[in-house]
Amino acid sequence: MEIIIQPSAEAAAGIAAKVIAKLIRENPNAVLGLATGSTPLPLYRALIAMDLDWSKVVTFNLDEYIGIPRDHAQSYHTFMWENLFQHVNIREENVHIPDGNADDIPQFCREYEESIRLAGGIDIQVLGIGTDGHIGFNEPTSSLASRTRIKSLTKQTCEDNARFFGSVEAVPMHVITMGIGTIMEARQNILLAFGANKANAIAGAVEGPITSVNPASILQMHPVVKVCIDEAAAGELERAEYFRWVYDNKPDWQKI
Ligand code: PGA
């Protein structure tokens, strides 16, 4: 894992944006795995400002709520179009977001996995992290080998997301999420985390044991992971000084 600690969320997201921009410039057919929530917003703002050619880029989102309409203000479909897709020249047919209204959700999940495979696999997967260590909506104790499927959210995640829905009762309890096994097959993962409320989850993911209790800790087993975080999210890392020293002493060509 490469731990990149930056003074602000914008600076940390800016590094992730440069990595993704390089991929898109080198491979116009890049396949991106994308995330929702507050965390990726500065990344998407940076990518929009870069004026990249998205015409052949293919995307797969991590997750979606079950049972709210696709055009609901808080659906991840709405989120992605408002915060990224409508600002770039991506083709609608190249956008994949789980369908939380599919008639047969287990079948839809199998097909989602198959579409990722047919697209050639994900080149870079963007991840946020829950305060409980979840990636996608793989809540603690999710199988580390899981594939795209239905999950029930924890009370903690419903409380964390109540800010978007106005009340905790209004947060849908069920979701479709890529599995941890799916995420681990991406060729590269970029985990973003900002703010002191993520510091504990980040410390567990980076320095703790590999355990399904902190699902992000499985990324220790992935060969290409960048963890781009701000100072507050790095606040509980015991080796923060070492991570800063390593990054500050990298040759420029190795930084992206
Ligand atoms: P947040 O959510 O970016 O809104 O904090 C992260 C997550 O739940 O993965």
py3Dmol code that shows the C-alpha trace and the ligand (Angstrom):
import py3Dmol

protein = """\
ATOM      1  CA  MET A   1       0.000   0.000   0.000  1.00  0.00           C
ATOM      2  CA  GLU A   2       1.224   3.458  -0.818  1.00  0.00           C
ATOM      3  CA  ILE A   3       0.018   5.894   1.828  1.00  0.00           C
ATOM      4  CA  ILE A   4      -0.119   9.484   0.563  1.00  0.00           C
ATOM      5  CA  ILE A   5      -0.872  12.048   3.270  1.00  0.00           C
ATOM      6  CA  GLN A   6      -1.715  15.531   2.028  1.00  0.00           C
ATOM      7  CA  PRO A   7      -2.585  18.787   3.814  1.00  0.00           C
ATOM      8  CA  SER A   8      -6.124  18.902   2.403  1.00  0.00           C
ATOM      9  CA  ALA A   9      -8.794  16.752   0.773  1.00  0.00           C
ATOM     10  CA  GLU A  10      -8.326  18.755  -2.448  1.00  0.00           C
ATOM     11  CA  ALA A  11      -4.606  17.992  -2.545  1.00  0.00           C
ATOM     12  CA  ALA A  12      -5.146  14.279  -1.859  1.00  0.00           C
ATOM     13  CA  ALA A  13      -7.952  14.046  -4.423  1.00  0.00           C
ATOM     14  CA  GLY A  14      -5.779  15.969  -6.882  1.00  0.00           C
ATOM     15  CA  ILE A  15      -3.203  13.185  -6.788  1.00  0.00           C
ATOM     16  CA  ALA A  16      -5.896  10.577  -7.454  1.00  0.00           C
ATOM     17  CA  ALA A  17      -7.158  12.748 -10.343  1.00  0.00           C
ATOM     18  CA  LYS A  18      -3.679  12.855 -11.908  1.00  0.00           C
ATOM     19  CA  VAL A  19      -3.392   9.065 -11.751  1.00  0.00           C
ATOM     20  CA  ILE A  20      -6.795   8.635 -13.408  1.00  0.00           C
ATOM     21  CA  ALA A  21      -6.079  11.346 -16.007  1.00  0.00           C
ATOM     22  CA  LYS A  22      -2.828   9.610 -16.958  1.00  0.00           C
ATOM     23  CA  LEU A  23      -4.702   6.340 -17.442  1.00  0.00           C
ATOM     24  CA  ILE A  24      -7.383   7.959 -19.621  1.00  0.00           C
ATOM     25  CA  ARG A  25      -4.772   9.777 -21.744  1.00  0.00           C
ATOM     26  CA  GLU A  26      -2.742   6.601 -22.243  1.00  0.00           C
ATOM     27  CA  ASN A  27      -5.729   4.336 -22.720  1.00  0.00           C
ATOM     28  CA  PRO A  28      -8.843   6.103 -24.040  1.00  0.00           C
ATOM     29  CA  ASN A  29     -10.794   2.835 -23.519  1.00  0.00           C
ATOM     30  CA  ALA A  30      -9.995   2.786 -19.795  1.00  0.00           C
ATOM     31  CA  VAL A  31     -12.415   1.018 -17.468  1.00  0.00           C
ATOM     32  CA  LEU A  32     -12.983   2.908 -14.222  1.00  0.00           C
ATOM     33  CA  GLY A  33     -14.653   1.739 -11.049  1.00  0.00           C
ATOM     34  CA  LEU A  34     -16.338   4.705  -9.373  1.00  0.00           C
ATOM     35  CA  ALA A  35     -17.661   5.551  -5.929  1.00  0.00           C
ATOM     36  CA  THR A  36     -20.275   7.886  -4.450  1.00  0.00           C
ATOM     37  CA  GLY A  37     -20.630   9.778  -1.159  1.00  0.00           C
ATOM     38  CA  SER A  38     -18.970  13.004  -0.025  1.00  0.00           C
ATOM     39  CA  THR A  39     -15.457  11.657  -0.423  1.00  0.00           C
ATOM     40  CA  PRO A  40     -15.064  11.447  -4.216  1.00  0.00           C
ATOM     41  CA  LEU A  41     -16.534  14.928  -4.828  1.00  0.00           C
ATOM     42  CA  PRO A  42     -13.176  16.771  -4.897  1.00  0.00           C
ATOM     43  CA  LEU A  43     -11.839  14.024  -7.194  1.00  0.00           C
ATOM     44  CA  TYR A  44     -14.714  14.464  -9.635  1.00  0.00           C
ATOM     45  CA  ARG A  45     -14.333  18.255  -9.552  1.00  0.00           C
ATOM     46  CA  ALA A  46     -10.636  17.871 -10.382  1.00  0.00           C
ATOM     47  CA  LEU A  47     -11.336  15.405 -13.217  1.00  0.00           C
ATOM     48  CA  ILE A  48     -14.002  17.687 -14.735  1.00  0.00           C
ATOM     49  CA  ALA A  49     -11.536  20.603 -14.694  1.00  0.00           C
ATOM     50  CA  MET A  50      -8.966  18.502 -16.598  1.00  0.00           C
ATOM     51  CA  ASP A  51     -11.008  18.444 -19.799  1.00  0.00           C
ATOM     52  CA  LEU A  52     -10.294  14.770 -20.560  1.00  0.00           C
ATOM     53  CA  ASP A  53     -11.792  12.790 -23.416  1.00  0.00           C
ATOM     54  CA  TRP A  54     -14.289  10.388 -21.843  1.00  0.00           C
ATOM     55  CA  SER A  55     -15.864   9.305 -25.140  1.00  0.00           C
ATOM     56  CA  LYS A  56     -14.520   5.748 -24.917  1.00  0.00           C
ATOM     57  CA  VAL A  57     -14.188   5.445 -21.142  1.00  0.00           C
ATOM     58  CA  VAL A  58     -16.297   2.733 -19.521  1.00  0.00           C
ATOM     59  CA  THR A  59     -17.396   3.007 -15.880  1.00  0.00           C
ATOM     60  CA  PHE A  60     -18.798   0.671 -13.255  1.00  0.00           C
ATOM     61  CA  ASN A  61     -20.115   2.054  -9.985  1.00  0.00           C
ATOM     62  CA  LEU A  62     -19.627   0.225  -6.738  1.00  0.00           C
ATOM     63  CA  ASP A  63     -23.134   0.271  -5.376  1.00  0.00           C
ATOM     64  CA  GLU A  64     -26.718   1.533  -5.359  1.00  0.00           C
ATOM     65  CA  TYR A  65     -29.639   1.607  -2.950  1.00  0.00           C
ATOM     66  CA  ILE A  66     -32.451  -0.874  -3.473  1.00  0.00           C
ATOM     67  CA  GLY A  67     -36.008   0.367  -3.714  1.00  0.00           C
ATOM     68  CA  ILE A  68     -35.678   4.077  -4.402  1.00  0.00           C
ATOM     69  CA  PRO A  69     -36.424   5.307  -7.925  1.00  0.00           C
ATOM     70  CA  ARG A  70     -33.456   5.767 -10.237  1.00  0.00           C
ATOM     71  CA  ASP A  71     -34.226   9.503 -10.427  1.00  0.00           C
ATOM     72  CA  HIS A  72     -34.521   9.925  -6.627  1.00  0.00           C
ATOM     73  CA  ALA A  73     -32.396  12.857  -5.446  1.00  0.00           C
ATOM     74  CA  GLN A  74     -30.242  10.502  -3.353  1.00  0.00           C
ATOM     75  CA  SER A  75     -29.904   7.600  -5.782  1.00  0.00           C
ATOM     76  CA  TYR A  76     -26.369   6.922  -6.880  1.00  0.00           C
ATOM     77  CA  HIS A  77     -27.548   7.251 -10.490  1.00  0.00           C
ATOM     78  CA  THR A  78     -28.547  10.835  -9.747  1.00  0.00           C
ATOM     79  CA  PHE A  79     -25.345  11.441  -7.809  1.00  0.00           C
ATOM     80  CA  MET A  80     -23.098  10.253 -10.629  1.00  0.00           C
ATOM     81  CA  TRP A  81     -24.844  12.214 -13.376  1.00  0.00           C
ATOM     82  CA  GLU A  82     -24.980  15.393 -11.292  1.00  0.00           C
ATOM     83  CA  ASN A  83     -21.440  15.255  -9.989  1.00  0.00           C
ATOM     84  CA  LEU A  84     -19.490  13.800 -12.885  1.00  0.00           C
ATOM     85  CA  PHE A  85     -21.125  12.344 -15.977  1.00  0.00           C
ATOM     86  CA  GLN A  86     -23.151  15.343 -17.152  1.00  0.00           C
ATOM     87  CA  HIS A  87     -19.982  17.455 -17.067  1.00  0.00           C
ATOM     88  CA  VAL A  88     -17.889  15.191 -19.332  1.00  0.00           C
ATOM     89  CA  ASN A  89     -18.391  13.581 -22.742  1.00  0.00           C
ATOM     90  CA  ILE A  90     -19.040  10.050 -21.470  1.00  0.00           C
ATOM     91  CA  ARG A  91     -21.503   7.942 -23.491  1.00  0.00           C
ATOM     92  CA  GLU A  92     -24.540   6.818 -21.550  1.00  0.00           C
ATOM     93  CA  GLU A  93     -24.164   3.236 -22.785  1.00  0.00           C
ATOM     94  CA  ASN A  94     -20.666   3.098 -21.243  1.00  0.00           C
ATOM     95  CA  VAL A  95     -21.982   3.944 -17.765  1.00  0.00           C
ATOM     96  CA  HIS A  96     -22.850   1.031 -15.465  1.00  0.00           C
ATOM     97  CA  ILE A  97     -24.508   1.578 -12.104  1.00  0.00           C
ATOM     98  CA  PRO A  98     -26.234  -1.261 -10.248  1.00  0.00           C
ATOM     99  CA  ASP A  99     -30.003  -1.232 -10.806  1.00  0.00           C
ATOM    100  CA  GLY A 100     -31.653  -1.156  -7.398  1.00  0.00           C
ATOM    101  CA  ASN A 101     -35.027  -1.697  -9.077  1.00  0.00           C
ATOM    102  CA  ALA A 102     -34.139  -4.810 -11.056  1.00  0.00           C
ATOM    103  CA  ASP A 103     -36.924  -7.428 -10.975  1.00  0.00           C
ATOM    104  CA  ASP A 104     -34.473 -10.222 -10.257  1.00  0.00           C
ATOM    105  CA  ILE A 105     -31.660  -8.725  -8.228  1.00  0.00           C
ATOM    106  CA  PRO A 106     -29.500 -11.873  -7.848  1.00  0.00           C
ATOM    107  CA  GLN A 107     -29.633 -12.314 -11.637  1.00  0.00           C
ATOM    108  CA  PHE A 108     -28.813  -8.636 -12.140  1.00  0.00           C
ATOM    109  CA  CYS A 109     -25.798  -9.033  -9.833  1.00  0.00           C
ATOM    110  CA  ARG A 110     -24.500 -11.988 -11.861  1.00  0.00           C
ATOM    111  CA  GLU A 111     -24.909  -9.963 -15.045  1.00  0.00           C
ATOM    112  CA  TYR A 112     -23.083  -6.994 -13.498  1.00  0.00           C
ATOM    113  CA  GLU A 113     -20.102  -9.211 -12.734  1.00  0.00           C
ATOM    114  CA  GLU A 114     -20.237 -10.558 -16.276  1.00  0.00           C
ATOM    115  CA  SER A 115     -20.320  -7.033 -17.758  1.00  0.00           C
ATOM    116  CA  ILE A 116     -17.185  -6.115 -15.813  1.00  0.00           C
ATOM    117  CA  ARG A 117     -15.493  -9.240 -17.146  1.00  0.00           C
ATOM    118  CA  LEU A 118     -16.607  -8.537 -20.737  1.00  0.00           C
ATOM    119  CA  ALA A 119     -15.298  -4.963 -20.467  1.00  0.00           C
ATOM    120  CA  GLY A 120     -11.869  -6.434 -19.720  1.00  0.00           C
ATOM    121  CA  GLY A 121     -11.904  -5.828 -15.968  1.00  0.00           C
ATOM    122  CA  ILE A 122     -11.511  -2.580 -14.038  1.00  0.00           C
ATOM    123  CA  ASP A 123      -8.262  -0.657 -14.539  1.00  0.00           C
ATOM    124  CA  ILE A 124      -8.641   1.685 -11.570  1.00  0.00           C
ATOM    125  CA  GLN A 125     -11.229   1.347  -8.825  1.00  0.00           C
ATOM    126  CA  VAL A 126     -11.940   4.447  -6.716  1.00  0.00           C
ATOM    127  CA  LEU A 127     -12.982   3.692  -3.135  1.00  0.00           C
ATOM    128  CA  GLY A 128     -14.206   5.666  -0.158  1.00  0.00           C
ATOM    129  CA  ILE A 129     -14.243   4.074   3.281  1.00  0.00           C
ATOM    130  CA  GLY A 130     -17.045   3.963   5.826  1.00  0.00           C
ATOM    131  CA  THR A 131     -16.446   4.936   9.431  1.00  0.00           C
ATOM    132  CA  ASP A 132     -16.793   1.177  10.033  1.00  0.00           C
ATOM    133  CA  GLY A 133     -14.183   0.289   7.396  1.00  0.00           C
ATOM    134  CA  HIS A 134     -16.629  -0.682   4.654  1.00  0.00           C
ATOM    135  CA  ILE A 135     -15.607  -0.429   1.005  1.00  0.00           C
ATOM    136  CA  GLY A 136     -18.461  -0.223  -1.460  1.00  0.00           C
ATOM    137  CA  PHE A 137     -21.247  -1.273   0.888  1.00  0.00           C
ATOM    138  CA  ASN A 138     -19.349  -4.319   2.099  1.00  0.00           C
ATOM    139  CA  GLU A 139     -20.079  -3.923   5.762  1.00  0.00           C
ATOM    140  CA  PRO A 140     -17.927  -5.462   8.527  1.00  0.00           C
ATOM    141  CA  THR A 141     -17.897  -9.285   8.405  1.00  0.00           C
ATOM    142  CA  SER A 142     -18.634  -9.298   4.650  1.00  0.00           C
ATOM    143  CA  SER A 143     -16.910 -12.218   2.991  1.00  0.00           C
ATOM    144  CA  LEU A 144     -13.514 -11.131   1.761  1.00  0.00           C
ATOM    145  CA  ALA A 145     -14.233 -13.210  -1.374  1.00  0.00           C
ATOM    146  CA  SER A 146     -17.723 -11.785  -1.972  1.00  0.00           C
ATOM    147  CA  ARG A 147     -19.081 -10.804  -5.385  1.00  0.00           C
ATOM    148  CA  THR A 148     -21.776  -8.300  -6.397  1.00  0.00           C
ATOM    149  CA  ARG A 149     -24.851  -8.992  -4.266  1.00  0.00           C
ATOM    150  CA  ILE A 150     -27.496  -7.614  -1.911  1.00  0.00           C
ATOM    151  CA  LYS A 151     -26.312  -6.325   1.452  1.00  0.00           C
ATOM    152  CA  SER A 152     -28.093  -4.890   4.481  1.00  0.00           C
ATOM    153  CA  LEU A 153     -26.571  -1.713   5.850  1.00  0.00           C
ATOM    154  CA  THR A 154     -25.436  -1.468   9.446  1.00  0.00           C
ATOM    155  CA  LYS A 155     -27.131   0.948  11.818  1.00  0.00           C
ATOM    156  CA  GLN A 156     -23.902   2.959  11.802  1.00  0.00           C
ATOM    157  CA  THR A 157     -23.951   3.367   7.998  1.00  0.00           C
ATOM    158  CA  CYS A 158     -27.645   4.317   8.036  1.00  0.00           C
ATOM    159  CA  GLU A 159     -26.799   6.961  10.661  1.00  0.00           C
ATOM    160  CA  ASP A 160     -23.803   8.172   8.639  1.00  0.00           C
ATOM    161  CA  ASN A 161     -25.988   8.521   5.531  1.00  0.00           C
ATOM    162  CA  ALA A 162     -28.996  10.066   7.288  1.00  0.00           C
ATOM    163  CA  ARG A 163     -27.516  13.490   6.448  1.00  0.00           C
ATOM    164  CA  PHE A 164     -28.402  12.881   2.805  1.00  0.00           C
ATOM    165  CA  PHE A 165     -31.951  11.652   3.472  1.00  0.00           C
ATOM    166  CA  GLY A 166     -33.039  13.996   6.239  1.00  0.00           C
ATOM    167  CA  SER A 167     -33.580  11.199   8.780  1.00  0.00           C
ATOM    168  CA  VAL A 168     -32.155   7.805   9.591  1.00  0.00           C
ATOM    169  CA  GLU A 169     -35.532   6.143   8.953  1.00  0.00           C
ATOM    170  CA  ALA A 170     -35.525   7.390   5.361  1.00  0.00           C
ATOM    171  CA  VAL A 171     -32.205   5.689   4.476  1.00  0.00           C
ATOM    172  CA  PRO A 172     -32.855   2.514   2.447  1.00  0.00           C
ATOM    173  CA  MET A 173     -31.542  -0.442   4.442  1.00  0.00           C
ATOM    174  CA  HIS A 174     -30.697  -2.628   1.469  1.00  0.00           C
ATOM    175  CA  VAL A 175     -28.251  -2.103  -1.328  1.00  0.00           C
ATOM    176  CA  ILE A 176     -26.521  -3.791  -4.225  1.00  0.00           C
ATOM    177  CA  THR A 177     -22.750  -3.644  -3.900  1.00  0.00           C
ATOM    178  CA  MET A 178     -19.789  -5.005  -5.770  1.00  0.00           C
ATOM    179  CA  GLY A 179     -18.170  -7.619  -3.565  1.00  0.00           C
ATOM    180  CA  ILE A 180     -14.784  -7.460  -1.933  1.00  0.00           C
ATOM    181  CA  GLY A 181     -13.626 -10.172  -4.348  1.00  0.00           C
ATOM    182  CA  THR A 182     -14.811  -7.958  -7.224  1.00  0.00           C
ATOM    183  CA  ILE A 183     -12.911  -4.946  -5.870  1.00  0.00           C
ATOM    184  CA  MET A 184      -9.773  -7.025  -5.372  1.00  0.00           C
ATOM    185  CA  GLU A 185      -9.770  -7.929  -9.076  1.00  0.00           C
ATOM    186  CA  ALA A 186      -9.373  -4.293 -10.161  1.00  0.00           C
ATOM    187  CA  ARG A 187      -5.856  -3.768 -11.488  1.00  0.00           C
ATOM    188  CA  GLN A 188      -5.389  -0.767  -9.194  1.00  0.00           C
ATOM    189  CA  ASN A 189      -7.327   0.595  -6.231  1.00  0.00           C
ATOM    190  CA  ILE A 190      -7.311   4.183  -5.007  1.00  0.00           C
ATOM    191  CA  LEU A 191      -8.758   4.596  -1.527  1.00  0.00           C
ATOM    192  CA  LEU A 192      -9.708   8.136  -0.518  1.00  0.00           C
ATOM    193  CA  ALA A 193     -10.518   9.291   3.011  1.00  0.00           C
ATOM    194  CA  PHE A 194     -10.882  12.765   4.461  1.00  0.00           C
ATOM    195  CA  GLY A 195     -11.668  13.989   7.959  1.00  0.00           C
ATOM    196  CA  ALA A 196     -11.057  12.856  11.515  1.00  0.00           C
ATOM    197  CA  ASN A 197     -14.153  10.607  11.510  1.00  0.00           C
ATOM    198  CA  LYS A 198     -12.294   8.306   9.074  1.00  0.00           C
ATOM    199  CA  ALA A 199      -9.027   8.163  11.066  1.00  0.00           C
ATOM    200  CA  ASN A 200      -9.900   5.035  13.013  1.00  0.00           C
ATOM    201  CA  ALA A 201     -11.084   3.108   9.951  1.00  0.00           C
ATOM    202  CA  ILE A 202      -7.946   4.146   8.023  1.00  0.00           C
ATOM    203  CA  ALA A 203      -5.637   3.089  10.865  1.00  0.00           C
ATOM    204  CA  GLY A 204      -7.338  -0.312  10.961  1.00  0.00           C
ATOM    205  CA  ALA A 205      -7.216  -0.697   7.173  1.00  0.00           C
ATOM    206  CA  VAL A 206      -3.550   0.253   6.832  1.00  0.00           C
ATOM    207  CA  GLU A 207      -1.921  -0.900  10.057  1.00  0.00           C
ATOM    208  CA  GLY A 208      -4.375  -3.358  11.543  1.00  0.00           C
ATOM    209  CA  PRO A 209      -4.702  -7.066  10.874  1.00  0.00           C
ATOM    210  CA  ILE A 210      -6.444  -8.225   7.708  1.00  0.00           C
ATOM    211  CA  THR A 211      -9.938  -8.909   8.923  1.00  0.00           C
ATOM    212  CA  SER A 212     -13.480  -8.809   7.591  1.00  0.00           C
ATOM    213  CA  VAL A 213     -14.275  -6.660  10.629  1.00  0.00           C
ATOM    214  CA  ASN A 214     -12.487  -3.849   8.761  1.00  0.00           C
ATOM    215  CA  PRO A 215     -13.206  -4.802   5.122  1.00  0.00           C
ATOM    216  CA  ALA A 216     -10.778  -2.185   3.738  1.00  0.00           C
ATOM    217  CA  SER A 217      -7.917  -4.061   5.438  1.00  0.00           C
ATOM    218  CA  ILE A 218      -8.090  -6.659   2.631  1.00  0.00           C
ATOM    219  CA  LEU A 219      -6.426  -4.036   0.416  1.00  0.00           C
ATOM    220  CA  GLN A 220      -3.171  -4.981   2.170  1.00  0.00           C
ATOM    221  CA  MET A 221      -3.331  -8.081  -0.056  1.00  0.00           C
ATOM    222  CA  HIS A 222      -3.712  -6.058  -3.277  1.00  0.00           C
ATOM    223  CA  PRO A 223      -0.484  -5.325  -5.158  1.00  0.00           C
ATOM    224  CA  VAL A 224      -1.369  -1.811  -6.396  1.00  0.00           C
ATOM    225  CA  VAL A 225      -3.162   0.440  -3.917  1.00  0.00           C
ATOM    226  CA  LYS A 226      -2.806   4.158  -3.308  1.00  0.00           C
ATOM    227  CA  VAL A 227      -4.375   5.495  -0.100  1.00  0.00           C
ATOM    228  CA  CYS A 228      -4.842   9.252  -0.637  1.00  0.00           C
ATOM    229  CA  ILE A 229      -5.839  10.924   2.620  1.00  0.00           C
ATOM    230  CA  ASP A 230      -5.777  14.276   4.367  1.00  0.00           C
ATOM    231  CA  GLU A 231      -3.998  14.970   7.667  1.00  0.00           C
ATOM    232  CA  ALA A 232      -7.166  14.457   9.701  1.00  0.00           C
ATOM    233  CA  ALA A 233      -7.830  10.988   8.249  1.00  0.00           C
ATOM    234  CA  ALA A 234      -4.160  10.130   8.922  1.00  0.00           C
ATOM    235  CA  GLY A 235      -4.562  11.187  12.552  1.00  0.00           C
ATOM    236  CA  GLU A 236      -4.471   7.673  14.039  1.00  0.00           C
ATOM    237  CA  LEU A 237      -1.720   6.183  11.865  1.00  0.00           C
ATOM    238  CA  GLU A 238       1.245   5.179  14.018  1.00  0.00           C
ATOM    239  CA  ARG A 239       3.589   5.249  11.042  1.00  0.00           C
ATOM    240  CA  ALA A 240       2.407   8.545   9.565  1.00  0.00           C
ATOM    241  CA  GLU A 241       5.937  10.019   9.724  1.00  0.00           C
ATOM    242  CA  TYR A 242       7.321   7.072   7.792  1.00  0.00           C
ATOM    243  CA  PHE A 243       4.617   7.347   5.123  1.00  0.00           C
ATOM    244  CA  ARG A 244       5.346  11.075   4.695  1.00  0.00           C
ATOM    245  CA  TRP A 245       9.078  10.439   4.487  1.00  0.00           C
ATOM    246  CA  VAL A 246       8.624   7.756   1.823  1.00  0.00           C
ATOM    247  CA  TYR A 247       6.350   9.918  -0.337  1.00  0.00           C
ATOM    248  CA  ASP A 248       8.461  13.071   0.044  1.00  0.00           C
ATOM    249  CA  ASN A 249      11.561  11.191  -1.073  1.00  0.00           C
ATOM    250  CA  LYS A 250      10.071   9.550  -4.144  1.00  0.00           C
ATOM    251  CA  PRO A 251      11.418  10.570  -7.515  1.00  0.00           C
ATOM    252  CA  ASP A 252       8.792  12.569  -9.425  1.00  0.00           C
ATOM    253  CA  TRP A 253       8.262   9.830 -12.026  1.00  0.00           C
ATOM    254  CA  GLN A 254       7.219   7.431  -9.294  1.00  0.00           C
ATOM    255  CA  LYS A 255       4.687   9.762  -7.706  1.00  0.00           C
ATOM    256  CA  ILE A 256       1.875   9.231 -10.208  1.00  0.00           C
TER     257      ILE A 256
END
"""
ligand_1 = """\
9
PGA
P -18.646 9.272 2.510
O -18.931 7.702 2.497
O -17.723 9.508 1.368
O -19.972 9.935 2.291
O -18.023 9.567 3.809
C -17.867 6.836 2.296
C -18.388 5.420 2.274
O -19.399 5.135 2.929
O -17.768 4.587 1.594
"""
view = py3Dmol.view(width=600, height=400)
view.addModel(protein, "pdb")
view.setStyle({"model": 0}, {"cartoon": {"style": "trace"}})
view.addModel(ligand_1, "xyz")
view.setStyle({"model": 1}, {"stick": {}})
view.zoomTo()
view.show()
